[in-house]
Amino acid sequence: MSRVVIVGAGFGGLGCAHTLANAVAKDAARSVVLVDAKDWFTIGGTWAYAWCGRVETSQTTWPLKDAAPRLPGVDLRLNTTVLSVDIEKRTVTLSDAPGSPMPYDALVLSPGIVGDASGIPGLGECVDMYAHDHLERQRSDIQRIAEEARRVVAEEKKARIASGADDASPLAIPAEKRRTLAVTVAAVPYKCPVAPFEAAFVADAFFRDAGVREAVRIVVTAPVPWPLPDPARAIFEAYLAEKDVEFVPSVEIREVTRDSGSNFTVVFHDGSVVKNASAVWAVYPQTAPGFVKDAGLANAAGFVPADIGTNRVATDAARKAPGSVFCVGDCAALKAGGNKPHPKAGEFAWQMGEMVAHAIAKTPGYEHSRLGACIAECGGGAGVLVAPDFTECVRDPANGAPKVQVADKREGGEAYKVAWVAKYVTRLFGDEARAFAPGPAAA
C-alpha cells in the first residue's frame, strides 16, 4: 500500500492512524496523511462536566499536535478541510492545496457528523447538544434556570409564611411557575444514544445541589418509543422515575417557537407541546458533511452505507474504485444481523479505525473485537454502564447477533467514566498529557 488518506482526527481517524503508525508492518503504508478541519481533539463524555461548572470548557480539548509523538510517520494536516473527493481518480482536494489534488490508494472517511436544523422551523435557535461551541450556552442556560428557580422558591416560601402554613412541609410549586428544561431528540439515528438522558440526570443533580429542584421541570422527548438498547430500559426508567424526569416517547418535532419573553414552545406533529421552556437542548438531525454527499457516498438518510464486516463503503460511487474507500465512526451506516443498527460511539469508532488499518496492512492473523463501553453519568457519582458487543456481527454479518451488558453503578460510576477518558488521553497524548480531573459539583 502506498498512500493512506484519513479524513477526520476524531476517535475513528485517530484509531486508524495510531494503528497504522504503531501496530502494523512498517512497510504497510509508505505515506499516511491525517486531515482535520480543527487542531484539537475532544471527548464528548467530558462535556457535561463543563456546562455544569465542574471544569472549564478549555479542559475538554487537547491539542492534536501533541499527539504527533505517538503517531510516528503520520503527516498531520490540521486546520485543513476537504474540498472534494474524486472516487474514480482516487484523489482528495484539500483546502491547503486546492490546485493539487492528493492521490490516495486507500481513503478512510471518519469526518463525524454535522447537525442540520434546517428542516425544522425554529430548531436552529436551540442548543445543539453535539456542538462543542454550544457548551457555554448550556452553562449559561442551566445557571439562568437555577437563578430563576431560586426566585420562584423564595416567592413561594414568602407566600407560605404570609399564609401561616406549616413551614416544614415540602413546597408545592404550581406547574405554571416551574421552569422547564427540555432535552429533545429531533431525529434518529444519532451518536452517543445515552447523551440526552445523561444531560437530564446531570441537570437534575445540578438543580438539587442548588436547592431548587422542585421549581424545575425536566423533560426528555424522542421520536421513537425507546432510543437505547432494550436491556438498558428498566434501569434508565428507574432513574427517570427516581429523579422525576419526564420521558415523552414517539413524538416528532414539527417546529419550535419563542414568545416575547424568550421562552420556547416545542410543537410536535401529533399536536402535543412542551410549553414555556426556559431552554431547549436538542439533538439536531445528524448527517454526513457536504463533501461526502457531493461525492455520492451518502444514502438518502445522509449517512454512508458500509459493510459491518469490513467498513468498506457500499455505494455505487464507491464501487467505481472497489475496496479503496472505507468509512468509520459516526458517519457510517452499519447494519448487524436482523437489520439492527450499529451504535454510534467513540470507542466503536476507534475499533473500526483499528480494523480498517489492519485490513489496509493485510495483517496476518488479525482478529477483530467490537466491544464498547459507555457510561451515562446520573449525578452524585452514579452511572449506568452500557456495553454492547458487536463482535459476532462483524465476524458473521449475515447471522451474528449483538449482545448488550448493562450495569447500574450507583457507586463508582463517575470514577469509571473519568478512567475511561484517561485511557484515551494517555494513549494519544502520553502520560505527560493534562489529566481530566473534574472538580466538585457546585451550583
C-alpha positions as CSV (number, residue, x, y, z in Angstrom):
1,M,0.0,0.0,0.0
2,S,1.4,3.4,-1.0
3,R,-0.7,6.3,0.5
4,V,-3.5,6.2,3.0
5,V,-5.5,9.4,3.5
6,I,-7.6,9.6,6.6
7,V,-10.2,12.3,6.9
8,G,-11.1,13.3,10.4
9,A,-9.0,13.2,13.6
10,G,-11.7,12.1,16.0
11,F,-11.8,8.6,17.6
12,G,-12.1,6.7,14.3
13,G,-9.5,8.6,12.3
14,L,-7.0,8.5,15.2
15,G,-7.7,4.8,15.8
16,C,-6.8,4.1,12.2
17,A,-3.7,6.4,12.2
18,H,-2.5,5.2,15.6
19,T,-2.7,1.6,14.5
20,L,-1.0,2.2,11.1
21,A,1.8,4.1,12.9
22,N,2.3,1.6,15.8
23,A,0.7,-1.8,15.3
24,V,1.3,-2.9,11.7
25,A,4.2,-3.8,9.5
26,K,6.2,-0.6,8.9
27,D,6.2,-1.1,5.1
28,A,2.4,-1.4,5.1
29,A,1.9,2.2,4.1
30,R,4.5,4.5,2.6
31,S,2.5,7.5,3.5
32,V,-0.2,8.2,6.0
33,V,-2.0,11.6,5.9
34,L,-4.4,12.6,8.6
35,V,-6.6,15.6,7.8
36,D,-8.8,17.5,10.2
37,A,-10.6,20.9,10.0
38,K,-9.7,21.6,13.6
39,D,-6.4,21.5,15.5
40,W,-7.8,19.9,18.7
41,F,-9.3,16.7,19.9
42,T,-12.3,16.4,22.3
43,I,-14.1,13.6,24.1
44,G,-17.9,14.2,24.3
45,G,-18.1,12.4,27.6
46,T,-16.3,15.4,29.2
47,W,-18.8,18.0,28.1
48,A,-21.4,17.7,30.8
49,Y,-18.7,18.4,33.3
50,A,-18.1,21.7,31.6
51,W,-21.7,23.0,31.3
52,C,-22.4,22.1,34.9
53,G,-19.4,24.1,36.0
54,R,-17.0,21.3,37.2
55,V,-14.3,22.0,34.6
56,E,-13.7,24.9,32.3
57,T,-14.6,24.3,28.6
58,S,-11.0,24.5,27.7
59,Q,-10.3,21.4,29.8
60,T,-12.4,19.3,27.4
61,T,-10.0,19.6,24.5
62,W,-6.4,18.5,23.8
63,P,-4.1,20.0,21.0
64,L,-3.7,17.4,18.2
65,K,-0.1,18.5,17.6
66,D,0.6,16.9,21.0
67,A,-0.4,13.5,19.6
68,A,2.4,13.7,16.9
69,P,5.0,11.7,19.0
70,R,2.6,8.8,19.3
71,L,1.8,9.0,15.5
72,P,5.3,8.4,14.0
73,G,5.4,8.9,10.3
74,V,1.8,10.4,10.1
75,D,1.5,13.6,8.2
76,L,-0.9,15.8,10.3
77,R,-2.8,18.3,8.2
78,L,-4.6,20.3,10.8
79,N,-7.0,23.3,10.2
80,T,-7.4,21.8,6.8
81,T,-10.8,21.0,5.2
82,V,-11.7,18.6,2.4
83,L,-13.0,20.5,-0.6
84,S,-13.8,17.4,-2.7
85,V,-13.3,13.7,-3.3
86,D,-12.9,12.1,-6.7
87,I,-13.6,8.4,-6.3
88,E,-12.8,7.4,-9.9
89,K,-9.5,9.3,-9.9
90,R,-8.8,8.4,-6.3
91,T,-7.9,11.9,-5.2
92,V,-8.8,14.3,-2.4
93,T,-8.6,18.0,-2.8
94,L,-7.6,19.8,0.4
95,S,-8.0,23.5,1.4
96,D,-4.3,23.9,1.9
97,A,-3.5,22.9,-1.7
98,P,-6.7,23.5,-3.7
99,G,-4.8,23.3,-7.0
100,S,-3.1,20.0,-6.3
101,P,-5.5,17.1,-5.7
102,M,-3.8,14.5,-3.4
103,P,-3.8,10.9,-4.8
104,Y,-4.6,8.0,-2.4
105,D,-4.5,4.3,-2.6
106,A,-6.9,3.9,0.4
107,L,-9.3,6.6,1.7
108,V,-10.6,6.3,5.2
109,L,-13.5,8.6,6.0
110,S,-14.0,9.5,9.6
111,P,-15.3,13.0,9.4
112,G,-18.0,12.6,12.0
113,I,-21.4,14.1,11.5
114,V,-22.9,17.6,11.3
115,G,-26.1,18.8,12.9
116,D,-28.6,20.1,10.5
117,A,-31.6,22.0,12.0
118,S,-32.7,23.5,8.6
119,G,-35.6,21.1,8.2
120,I,-37.4,22.0,11.4
121,P,-38.5,25.7,11.8
122,G,-37.0,27.3,14.9
123,L,-34.8,24.4,15.9
124,G,-31.7,26.3,15.0
125,E,-32.4,28.7,17.9
126,C,-32.0,25.8,20.4
127,V,-28.8,24.4,21.8
128,D,-27.2,21.8,19.6
129,M,-26.1,19.2,22.3
130,Y,-23.4,17.8,19.9
131,A,-21.7,21.1,19.1
132,H,-18.7,21.9,21.3
133,D,-19.2,25.6,20.7
134,H,-22.6,25.4,22.4
135,L,-21.2,24.3,25.7
136,E,-21.1,27.8,27.1
137,R,-24.7,28.3,26.0
138,Q,-25.6,25.2,28.1
139,R,-23.7,26.6,31.0
140,S,-25.5,29.9,30.7
141,D,-28.9,28.2,30.4
142,I,-28.5,26.0,33.5
143,Q,-27.2,28.8,35.6
144,R,-30.1,31.1,34.4
145,I,-32.7,28.5,35.1
146,A,-31.3,27.9,38.6
147,E,-31.4,31.6,39.3
148,E,-35.0,32.0,38.1
149,A,-36.0,28.9,40.1
150,R,-34.4,30.4,43.3
151,R,-36.6,33.4,42.9
152,V,-39.7,31.2,42.5
153,V,-38.7,29.2,45.6
154,A,-38.2,32.4,47.6
155,E,-41.6,33.8,46.5
156,E,-43.3,30.5,47.4
157,K,-41.7,30.5,50.8
158,K,-42.6,34.1,51.4
159,A,-46.2,33.3,50.5
160,R,-46.3,30.3,52.8
161,I,-45.1,32.4,55.7
162,A,-47.7,35.0,55.0
163,S,-50.5,32.4,54.9
164,G,-49.4,30.9,58.2
165,A,-48.9,27.4,56.5
166,D,-46.6,24.8,58.0
167,D,-43.1,25.9,57.0
168,A,-41.8,22.3,57.4
169,S,-43.9,20.7,54.7
170,P,-42.4,20.3,51.2
171,L,-43.0,23.2,48.8
172,A,-45.7,22.5,46.1
173,I,-44.7,24.8,43.3
174,P,-47.6,25.4,40.9
175,A,-46.9,24.0,37.4
176,E,-47.2,27.4,35.7
177,K,-44.4,28.8,37.9
178,R,-41.9,26.0,37.4
179,R,-39.1,26.5,35.0
180,T,-38.7,23.9,32.2
181,L,-35.6,22.4,30.7
182,A,-36.5,20.4,27.6
183,V,-34.0,17.8,26.2
184,T,-35.3,16.7,22.8
185,V,-34.2,14.3,20.2
186,A,-35.2,15.6,16.8
187,A,-34.2,12.5,14.7
188,V,-32.6,9.1,14.9
189,P,-30.0,7.7,14.5
190,Y,-27.7,10.0,16.5
191,K,-24.4,9.5,18.1
192,C,-23.9,8.5,21.7
193,P,-27.6,7.5,22.4
194,V,-27.3,7.8,26.2
195,A,-26.3,11.5,26.0
196,P,-29.8,13.1,26.2
197,F,-30.6,11.0,29.4
198,E,-27.2,11.9,30.9
199,A,-27.9,15.6,30.3
200,A,-31.2,15.3,32.1
201,F,-29.7,13.4,35.0
202,V,-26.7,15.8,35.4
203,A,-29.1,18.8,35.2
204,D,-31.2,17.1,37.9
205,A,-28.2,16.8,40.2
206,F,-27.2,20.4,39.5
207,F,-30.7,21.8,40.4
208,R,-30.8,19.6,43.5
209,D,-27.4,20.9,44.7
210,A,-28.8,24.4,44.1
211,G,-31.8,23.6,46.3
212,V,-34.3,24.4,43.5
213,R,-35.2,21.1,42.0
214,E,-38.9,21.4,43.0
215,A,-39.1,24.5,40.9
216,V,-37.7,23.0,37.7
217,R,-39.4,20.6,35.3
218,I,-37.0,18.4,33.2
219,V,-38.5,16.6,30.2
220,V,-36.8,14.3,27.6
221,T,-38.5,13.6,24.3
222,A,-37.7,11.2,21.5
223,P,-39.2,10.4,18.1
224,V,-39.1,6.6,18.8
225,P,-40.6,4.5,21.6
226,W,-37.2,3.9,23.2
227,P,-33.8,5.1,21.8
228,L,-31.5,2.8,23.8
229,P,-30.9,-0.9,23.7
230,D,-33.8,-2.7,25.3
231,P,-31.8,-4.3,28.1
232,A,-31.0,-0.8,29.4
233,R,-34.6,0.3,29.6
234,A,-35.5,-0.9,33.0
235,I,-32.5,0.8,34.7
236,F,-33.0,4.0,32.8
237,E,-36.7,4.1,33.5
238,A,-36.0,3.6,37.2
239,Y,-33.6,6.6,37.2
240,L,-36.2,8.7,35.3
241,A,-38.8,7.9,38.0
242,E,-36.4,8.4,40.9
243,K,-35.3,11.8,39.6
244,D,-38.7,13.0,38.4
245,V,-37.5,13.4,34.8
246,E,-40.3,13.0,32.4
247,F,-39.8,10.9,29.2
248,V,-42.1,11.5,26.3
249,P,-41.7,8.9,23.5
250,S,-42.8,8.7,19.9
251,V,-43.1,12.4,19.3
252,E,-41.5,14.1,16.2
253,I,-40.8,17.9,16.4
254,R,-42.8,20.0,13.9
255,E,-41.5,23.4,15.0
256,V,-40.0,25.4,17.8
257,T,-41.3,28.9,18.6
258,R,-40.4,31.6,21.1
259,D,-42.6,34.0,22.9
260,S,-41.9,37.7,23.7
261,G,-40.3,36.6,27.0
262,S,-37.9,34.3,25.1
263,N,-39.4,31.1,26.4
264,F,-39.7,28.2,23.9
265,T,-42.6,26.1,22.8
266,V,-41.8,22.7,21.2
267,V,-44.6,21.6,18.9
268,F,-44.9,18.0,17.8
269,H,-46.6,16.5,14.8
270,D,-49.2,14.8,16.9
271,G,-50.3,18.1,18.3
272,S,-48.7,17.8,21.7
273,V,-46.5,20.6,23.0
274,V,-43.9,21.4,25.6
275,K,-44.7,24.9,26.6
276,N,-42.8,27.7,28.3
277,A,-39.4,26.0,28.2
278,S,-36.7,28.2,29.6
279,A,-34.2,26.3,27.4
280,V,-34.3,23.6,24.8
281,W,-31.3,21.3,24.4
282,A,-31.7,19.4,21.1
283,V,-30.2,16.6,19.3
284,Y,-30.3,18.1,15.8
285,P,-30.9,15.8,12.8
286,Q,-27.4,14.5,12.0
287,T,-25.9,13.9,8.6
288,A,-22.6,13.4,6.8
289,P,-20.6,16.5,5.8
290,G,-21.3,18.1,2.4
291,F,-18.1,16.8,0.7
292,V,-19.2,13.2,1.4
293,K,-22.6,13.8,-0.1
294,D,-21.2,15.6,-3.1
295,A,-19.0,12.5,-3.8
296,G,-22.1,10.3,-3.9
297,L,-21.2,8.3,-0.9
298,A,-24.2,9.0,1.4
299,N,-27.6,7.4,1.3
300,A,-31.0,9.2,1.5
301,A,-30.7,9.4,5.3
302,G,-27.4,11.3,5.0
303,F,-25.1,8.6,6.2
304,V,-22.5,6.4,4.4
305,P,-23.6,2.8,4.0
306,A,-20.7,0.5,4.8
307,D,-20.2,-3.3,5.3
308,I,-20.1,-4.0,9.0
309,G,-17.5,-6.7,8.5
310,T,-15.0,-4.5,6.7
311,N,-16.2,-0.9,6.9
312,R,-15.8,-0.7,3.1
313,V,-18.2,1.8,1.7
314,A,-21.1,0.1,-0.2
315,T,-22.5,2.7,-2.6
316,D,-22.5,2.8,-6.4
317,A,-19.9,5.7,-6.3
318,A,-17.5,3.7,-4.1
319,R,-17.8,0.7,-6.5
320,K,-16.0,2.8,-9.1
321,A,-12.9,2.2,-7.1
322,P,-13.5,-1.2,-5.4
323,G,-12.1,-1.7,-2.0
324,S,-10.4,1.6,-1.7
325,V,-12.9,3.6,0.3
326,F,-13.7,3.0,4.0
327,C,-16.0,4.8,6.4
328,V,-15.7,4.5,10.2
329,G,-17.4,6.2,13.1
330,D,-20.5,8.3,13.4
331,C,-20.8,9.0,9.7
332,A,-21.1,5.3,8.8
333,A,-24.4,3.5,8.5
334,L,-23.8,-0.1,9.6
335,K,-26.4,-2.8,10.0
336,A,-26.0,-6.0,12.0
337,G,-27.9,-9.3,11.7
338,G,-31.6,-8.7,11.8
339,N,-31.1,-5.2,10.3
340,K,-30.2,-3.8,13.7
341,P,-28.3,-0.5,13.5
342,H,-24.8,-0.4,14.9
343,P,-24.5,2.3,17.7
344,K,-22.5,5.4,17.1
345,A,-20.0,5.9,19.8
346,G,-16.3,7.0,20.2
347,E,-15.0,3.6,21.4
348,F,-16.6,1.8,18.5
349,A,-15.2,4.4,16.1
350,W,-11.7,3.7,17.4
351,Q,-12.1,0.0,17.0
352,M,-13.4,0.4,13.4
353,G,-10.3,2.5,12.7
354,E,-8.1,-0.2,14.1
355,M,-9.8,-2.9,11.9
356,V,-9.5,-0.8,8.8
357,A,-5.8,-0.2,9.5
358,H,-5.2,-3.9,9.7
359,A,-7.2,-4.5,6.6
360,I,-5.1,-2.0,4.7
361,A,-1.9,-3.5,6.0
362,K,-3.2,-7.1,5.4
363,T,-2.1,-8.0,8.9
364,P,-1.9,-11.8,9.1
365,G,-3.9,-13.5,11.9
366,Y,-5.7,-10.3,13.0
367,E,-8.9,-10.9,14.8
368,H,-11.2,-8.0,15.5
369,S,-13.2,-7.4,18.7
370,R,-16.1,-4.9,18.7
371,L,-16.9,-4.5,22.4
372,G,-17.8,-0.9,23.5
373,A,-18.4,0.6,26.9
374,C,-20.4,3.8,27.5
375,I,-21.3,5.2,30.9
376,A,-24.1,7.6,31.4
377,E,-23.5,9.7,34.4
378,C,-26.5,10.0,36.6
379,G,-25.3,12.5,39.2
380,G,-23.9,12.0,42.7
381,G,-21.1,9.8,41.3
382,A,-23.6,7.2,40.0
383,G,-23.7,6.0,36.4
384,V,-25.2,3.4,34.1
385,L,-22.7,1.3,32.1
386,V,-24.0,0.2,28.7
387,A,-21.6,-2.3,27.0
388,P,-22.7,-3.5,23.6
389,D,-20.7,-6.3,21.9
390,F,-20.9,-6.4,18.1
391,T,-18.0,-8.8,17.7
392,E,-20.1,-11.6,16.3
393,C,-21.9,-9.2,13.9
394,V,-18.5,-8.2,12.5
395,R,-17.3,-11.8,12.1
396,D,-20.6,-13.0,10.6
397,P,-22.5,-10.1,9.2
398,A,-25.4,-12.2,8.0
399,N,-26.1,-14.1,11.2
400,G,-24.1,-12.6,14.0
401,A,-26.3,-11.1,16.8
402,P,-25.2,-8.2,19.1
403,K,-25.0,-8.7,22.9
404,V,-25.5,-6.0,25.5
405,Q,-24.5,-5.8,29.1
406,V,-26.0,-3.2,31.4
407,A,-24.9,-2.4,34.9
408,D,-26.2,0.2,37.4
409,K,-23.1,1.7,39.0
410,R,-24.6,3.5,42.0
411,E,-21.1,3.7,43.4
412,G,-18.1,4.5,41.2
413,G,-19.9,5.4,38.0
414,E,-18.2,8.7,37.6
415,A,-14.8,7.3,38.5
416,Y,-15.3,4.7,35.8
417,K,-16.1,7.4,33.3
418,V,-13.1,9.5,34.2
419,A,-10.8,6.5,34.0
420,W,-12.2,5.7,30.5
421,V,-11.4,9.3,29.4
422,A,-7.9,9.0,30.9
423,K,-7.3,5.8,28.9
424,Y,-7.7,7.5,25.6
425,V,-5.9,10.8,26.7
426,T,-2.9,8.7,27.7
427,R,-3.0,6.6,24.6
428,L,-3.0,9.6,22.3
429,F,-1.0,12.2,24.3
430,G,1.1,10.2,26.7
431,D,1.5,10.1,30.5
432,E,2.6,13.7,30.5
433,A,-0.7,14.9,29.0
434,R,-3.1,17.1,31.0
435,A,-5.3,14.8,33.0
436,F,-9.1,15.2,33.0
437,A,-10.0,16.0,36.6
438,P,-13.5,17.3,37.3
439,G,-13.8,19.5,40.4
440,P,-16.6,19.0,43.0
441,A,-20.2,19.5,42.0
442,A,-21.3,23.1,42.7
443,A,-24.4,25.0,41.5
